[in-house]
């Protein structure tokens, strides 16, 4: 009963607009004060313990990489490269939107950063080209989910830290699902573009123009190659790889493209570390909240309930996906990953699934939650940029959300989608 009251209070406070970090700290603090179940000093101890991890220090580096890319106009070069790759395909700007998100994902690792950066560039252009504002916001939001799946991924770093899993294995596991999501979104774009007669570029595909655009963006494309190569090749850990990619982005912006000024550089550092601080607040706040759930027996009850479905693989997969969908609608993705992620991983491993596959299901599912109404933060972000009503954007996202949760179901029932590359590259025996 206490667990139900606690979770109900959490949902109500979030729906009322309370900051997620504040809420996660408030509830266990009030519980300790009212019941005396533990010393009050347990709260700050659990907060410190939650962030006392070296791999988490990679997060500011990846945030900084994304900020430096934007300051260096690297994103503009990626847009031009994507345009040349798409050519005169129907709905070309919508397809460019997805491609840019896939490129940007390999350098930043954040869904919200992806959606905000790509949205500020492409949503106005899409509206000028005749796309409905709600559609432009919808495709930008859903394509932003790729930003947390194709490595680097801040969500993967957080979950790897919480669950004691190899970051490199998760990075390898995220490549195929990320590419698969991108391809699926582009297929839906094409179908909708044909149906609604959306625009197409006036410039036909040209290998010469593509080569020129690729050359202009070549230094930017080095960043994900350096990142994945260093981590997968065992040359560097995730923290060192983050530092290398941030340094590479800084050098490219300052000395190669020469589009970063020292003033821009200072602004990029400030924004990156401010955003990182908000992430660390949530991670720290989830520490005492997780302790409280465990103390009340909620975690054990959840594990027992989910495992009642394990003898029917299809039903088990459906229950896992539905559970993730419900949580994604009402909880922040970082909080879900920290508090619930390890529980779902343990349940899936007990049911016979590989640990890396279980972790990827959690990452992909909870990142989809960032665009799922009513509380998806990326959904809010792109709707605001497009100046479209939340209701219209939610309706425009429906075909994409159906496809995304269909792919999530596939990740549960088809292990090879996530396990092929980690196995090939030696992360999993």
DASUL-V476072 format. One line per field, one symbol per residue. phi: phi as a letter, one per 30 degrees, with the letter a starting at -180 (. if undefined). burial: + if it has 24 or more other ideal C-beta (glycine too) atoms within 12 Angstrom, else -. A space follows every 10 residues. Layout:
BEGIN
phi: ???
burial: ???
END
This chain:
BEGIN
phi: .ddddedddd ddddddjded dddddddddd ddddcidadd dddddddddd cdadedddee ddddeddddd ddhddddddd ddedddiced ieddddeddd ddddddbbjb dddddddddd dcdedddddj ddeddedddd dddddddccd ddbddddddd ddcicddddd edddddeddd dedddddded dddddchddb ddcddbdddd ddddddcddd ddeddddddd dddidbdddd dddddddddd ddddccdhcc cddddddddd dddddddddd dddddddddd edddddiddd ddedddddcd dceddddddd dddddddddb bddddddddc eedddddddd djdddddddd eddddddddd cddccddddd ddddddhcdd dddedddedd dedddddddd ddcbeddccd deddcidbd
burial: --+--++-++ +-++-----+ ++++++++++ ++-------- --+--++--+ +-+-++++++ ++++++++++ ++++++++++ +++++++-+- ++++++++++ ++++++++++ ++++++++++ +++-++--+- ++++++++++ ++++++++++ ++++++++++ +++-++++++ ++++++++++ ++-+++-+++ -++----+++ +--------- --++-++-++ ++++-+++++ ++---+++++ ++++++++++ +++---+-++ ---++--++- ++--++-+++ ++++++++++ ++++-+-++- -++--++-+- -----++-++ +-+++-++++ ++++++++++ +++++++++- +-++++++++ ++++++++++ +++-++++++ ++++++-+-+ --++-++-++ +-++++++++ +++-+-++++ ++--+-++-
END
